[in-house]
Structure formats: C-alpha cells, structure tokens
Amino acid sequence: MHIHPDDAAGEPPLLPLLNRNRPIADTSGVDFKTVKPCFATVKSHISHVAADTNS
C-alpha cells in the first residue's frame, strides 16, 4: 500500500525530511514525556508505542 497525494485537489506529495548531519540515527536521543498510555509491542522493531487506543 502506498500513500498518494490527491492530485485533483492539488495536494503535494509527502517527502521524507532527511538530516544530512546525522544520516543514521536511533531513538536513544528522544527524551520527552507523553500523557498517552504506552503499550509494549510484539514482533516489532519498536518496543513501545503511545496510543489513543487500548488495543
């Protein structure tokens, strides 16, 4: 499945924002708190997610 812009509405394509100073990164430098509940994941490269749902 791909994300395509709505050409009829003149929507521009979504492009990634690259950081040329740090081309390879991880989430170890992310330091913020969330008020959303956090859930552990199963079989994922992401260990936890903050979600708006309980499922």
N, CA, C and O atoms as a DFTB+ gen file, in Angstrom:
220 C
 N C O
     1  1       0.840      -1.176       0.000
     2  2       0.000       0.000       0.000
     3  2       0.886       1.240       0.000
     4  3       1.888       1.283       0.713
     5  1       0.536       2.220      -0.770
     6  2       1.303       3.448      -0.874
     7  2       0.431       4.634      -0.507
     8  3      -0.795       4.572      -0.599
     9  1       1.069       5.702      -0.094
    10  2       0.360       6.948       0.170
    11  2       0.525       7.823      -1.057
    12  3       1.643       8.164      -1.444
    13  1      -0.579       8.177      -1.657
    14  2      -0.560       9.011      -2.851
    15  2      -1.255      10.333      -2.555
    16  3      -2.266      10.352      -1.852
    17  1      -0.729      11.445      -3.081
    18  2      -1.399      12.736      -2.883
    19  2      -2.676      12.804      -3.705
    20  3      -2.814      12.113      -4.715
    21  1      -3.603      13.636      -3.268
    22  2      -4.837      13.865      -4.012
    23  2      -4.527      14.889      -5.105
    24  3      -4.606      16.097      -4.880
    25  1      -4.174      14.392      -6.284
    26  2      -3.799      15.269      -7.397
    27  2      -4.941      16.192      -7.813
    28  3      -4.706      17.328      -8.225
    29  1      -6.165      15.707      -7.708
    30  2      -7.317      16.516      -8.111
    31  2      -7.462      17.744      -7.214
    32  3      -7.936      18.787      -7.666
    33  1      -7.058      17.630      -5.951
    34  2      -7.152      18.748      -5.016
    35  2      -5.860      19.562      -4.976
    36  3      -5.759      20.531      -4.224
    37  1      -4.863      19.168      -5.791
    38  2      -3.603      19.900      -5.813
    39  2      -2.709      19.620      -4.622
    40  3      -1.834      20.420      -4.292
    41  1      -2.927      18.485      -3.978
    42  2      -2.143      18.138      -2.791
    43  2      -0.723      17.739      -3.196
    44  3      -0.558      16.914      -4.094
    45  1       0.312      18.306      -2.556
    46  2       1.689      17.935      -2.905
    47  2       2.049      16.562      -2.326
    48  3       1.432      16.125      -1.354
    49  1       3.034      15.882      -2.909
    50  2       3.439      14.578      -2.369
    51  2       4.131      14.733      -1.018
    52  3       4.718      15.776      -0.730
    53  1       4.059      13.686      -0.191
    54  2       4.764      13.663       1.092
    55  2       6.192      13.199       0.840
    56  3       6.410      12.142       0.249
    57  1       7.152      13.978       1.283
    58  2       8.557      13.633       1.095
    59  2       9.238      13.514       2.450
    60  3       8.905      14.257       3.373
    61  1      10.192      12.588       2.585
    62  2      10.893      12.451       3.870
    63  2      11.782      13.657       4.135
    64  3      12.302      14.276       3.207
    65  1      11.951      13.982       5.409
    66  2      12.876      15.036       5.815
    67  2      14.151      14.360       6.297
    68  3      14.154      13.673       7.319
    69  1      15.226      14.560       5.559
    70  2      16.481      13.901       5.871
    71  2      17.400      14.839       6.642
    72  3      17.448      16.040       6.374
    73  1      18.118      14.284       7.592
    74  2      19.097      15.041       8.361
    75  2      20.477      14.659       7.833
    76  3      20.991      13.588       8.158
    77  1      21.072      15.520       7.029
    78  2      22.370      15.209       6.411
    79  2      23.492      15.148       7.441
    80  3      24.504      14.488       7.204
    81  1      23.337      15.820       8.579
    82  2      24.370      15.803       9.613
    83  2      24.353      14.516      10.422
    84  3      25.353      14.158      11.044
    85  1      23.241      13.831      10.418
    86  2      23.107      12.592      11.178
    87  2      22.267      11.609      10.353
    88  3      21.097      11.385      10.663
    89  1      22.858      11.021       9.306
    90  2      22.087      10.179       8.397
    91  2      21.581       8.880       9.021
    92  3      20.560       8.346       8.587
    93  1      22.280       8.366      10.030
    94  2      21.838       7.144      10.706
    95  2      21.572       7.513      12.155
    96  3      22.438       8.073      12.828
    97  1      20.393       7.204      12.628
    98  2      20.025       7.596      13.987
    99  2      19.201       6.502      14.642
   100  3      18.810       5.525      14.003
   101  1      18.948       6.687      15.918
   102  2      18.063       5.789      16.652
   103  2      17.238       6.628      17.615
   104  3      17.357       7.853      17.637
   105  1      16.426       5.989      18.387
   106  2      15.529       6.718      19.286
   107  2      16.135       6.937      20.672
   108  3      15.438       7.401      21.575
   109  1      17.419       6.612      20.861
   110  2      18.027       6.777      22.181
   111  2      18.125       8.250      22.584
   112  3      18.212       8.561      23.772
   113  1      18.110       9.147      21.614
   114  2      18.193      10.566      21.927
   115  2      16.851      11.228      22.132
   116  3      16.792      12.431      22.389
   117  1      15.780      10.479      22.026
   118  2      14.448      11.036      22.218
   119  2      14.175      11.104      23.716
   120  3      14.208      10.087      24.410
   121  1      13.906      12.302      24.205
   122  2      13.694      12.474      25.639
   123  2      12.499      13.390      25.858
   124  3      12.656      14.606      25.965
   125  1      11.329      12.820      25.923
   126  2      10.132      13.592      26.213
   127  2       9.122      12.685      26.894
   128  3       9.229      11.461      26.833
   129  1       8.169      13.281      27.525
   130  2       7.123      12.520      28.217
   131  2       5.818      12.669      27.462
   132  3       5.597      13.657      26.762
   133  1       4.959      11.676      27.614
   134  2       3.643      11.718      26.996
   135  2       2.591      11.419      28.048
   136  3       2.847      10.675      28.994
   137  1       1.421      11.991      27.888
   138  2       0.325      11.707      28.804
   139  2      -0.534      10.560      28.281
   140  3      -1.452      10.096      28.958
   141  1      -0.226      10.111      27.071
   142  2      -0.964       8.990      26.489
   143  2      -0.460       7.693      27.096
   144  3       0.706       7.602      27.480
   145  1      -1.326       6.683      27.189
   146  2      -0.865       5.398      27.713
   147  2       0.128       4.759      26.741
   148  3      -0.036       4.858      25.525
   149  1       1.156       4.103      27.281
   150  2       2.159       3.425      26.462
   151  2       1.921       1.925      26.502
   152  3       1.600       1.360      27.548
   153  1       2.083       1.289      25.348
   154  2       1.852      -0.140      25.222
   155  2       3.091      -0.814      24.646
   156  3       3.703      -0.301      23.709
   157  1       3.455      -1.951      25.201
   158  2       4.553      -2.745      24.653
   159  2       4.061      -3.403      23.363
   160  3       2.888      -3.758      23.244
   161  1       4.962      -3.559      22.412
   162  2       4.600      -4.188      21.148
   163  2       5.115      -5.616      21.105
   164  3       5.959      -6.010      21.909
   165  1       4.599      -6.381      20.161
   166  2       5.011      -7.767      19.953
   167  2       5.493      -7.898      18.516
   168  3       4.827      -7.436      17.589
   169  1       6.638      -8.522      18.331
   170  2       7.207      -8.749      16.997
   171  2       7.333      -7.454      16.207
   172  3       6.843      -7.354      15.082
   173  1       7.983      -6.477      16.793
   174  2       8.143      -5.183      16.154
   175  2       9.526      -4.627      16.480
   176  3      10.102      -4.960      17.516
   177  1      10.056      -3.790      15.606
   178  2      11.328      -3.141      15.882
   179  2      11.153      -1.960      16.834
   180  3      12.135      -1.353      17.262
   181  1       9.909      -1.638      17.163
   182  2       9.592      -0.584      18.129
   183  2       9.167      -1.261      19.416
   184  3       8.277      -2.111      19.399
   185  1       9.785      -0.901      20.537
   186  2       9.493      -1.601      21.779
   187  2       8.175      -1.178      22.428
   188  3       7.460      -2.011      22.985
   189  1       7.854       0.125      22.357
   190  2       6.623       0.657      22.967
   191  2       6.033       1.721      22.063
   192  3       6.746       2.373      21.301
   193  1       4.713       1.891      22.156
   194  2       4.042       2.956      21.407
   195  2       3.113       3.702      22.342
   196  3       2.526       3.121      23.255
   197  1       2.988       4.993      22.102
   198  2       1.984       5.799      22.805
   199  2       0.778       5.862      21.890
   200  3       0.877       6.319      20.752
   201  1      -0.358       5.404      22.384
   202  2      -1.515       5.267      21.510
   203  2      -2.764       5.879      22.112
   204  3      -2.853       6.097      23.320
   205  1      -3.732       6.155      21.240
   206  2      -5.032       6.690      21.652
   207  2      -6.042       5.569      21.859
   208  3      -7.238       5.835      21.978
   209  1      -5.591       4.344      21.903
   210  2      -6.490       3.202      21.995
   211  2      -5.943       2.189      22.997
   212  3      -4.767       2.250      23.357
   213  1      -6.757       1.290      23.435
   214  2      -6.329       0.234      24.353
   215  2      -6.101      -1.087      23.646
   216  3      -5.912      -2.113      24.300
   217  1      -6.116      -1.079      22.324
   218  2      -5.929      -2.335      21.598
   219  2      -4.650      -2.325      20.778
   220  3      -4.341      -3.308      20.105
